[in-house]
Structures are given as structure tokens and as C-alpha cells.
Amino acid sequence: MTQITIRGETFRVRRVPDLNLELARRGLPDRHRLLGIVLPGPPPEILIQRGEPREEASTLLHELLHAADSILGEGRVSDLEEILAPVLWRQGWRPFRG
């Protein structure tokens, strides 16, 4: 488990083998095809569906954008993810090892 602090709030970051199963275990509704989610906590968490390293990195970036600015809509977050994720990947950003 990793911790990331954004704007003074510390988020636990966890990769899970089955995100929908994890949400169901917590009594939250099924979110078909969801790869990541920010949960308010306490403590606040970012959950990422395990997958290919590049996809996990992109999903984490997406959820970090949501955590950094909750006013940004899904469309804008997705646009920023599509622009930034390939750049960060080319620069060697690998948030999860192993």
C-alpha cells in the first residue's frame, strides 16, 4: 500500500485484483468497467484495478486528478489523463513496482 498526500489530505492507494468485488465487499454499488475510484474515507482511499502496468499508471493519474480537484468533470479528467499519461510513461513514471 502506498500513501499520497494531495492538498494536505493523505490518500491510501491500493491495487486490488477485482475492483467491483472490493466495492461489493464494502456495500457499494457495482460500477461496470470501472478501473479506479476515489473513496472519501476516513481514511480517504484510491483503489486501482490490477492490470497492465501502463494501464494502472494511467488509471492512478486519472484518480489523482479527481482527488486534486473534485470540481473537474469526468470528461476533463479523461482529457487530461489522455494528454499526460503517455508523457509521464515516456519519462519513466512507474507508480507501482511488481
HUBEL-V264708 format. One record per helix or strand. SS is the DSSP state (A for helix, B for strand). FROM is the first residue (numbers start at 1). TO is the last residue. If there is no record, write none. Layout:
# HUBEL-V264708
ss->[SS & SS]
from->[FROM & FROM]
to->[TO & TO]
This chain:
# HUBEL-V264708
ss->[B & B & A & B & B & A & A]
from->[2 & 9 & 19 & 36 & 45 & 53 & 74]
to->[6 & 16 & 25 & 39 & 49 & 68 & 90]
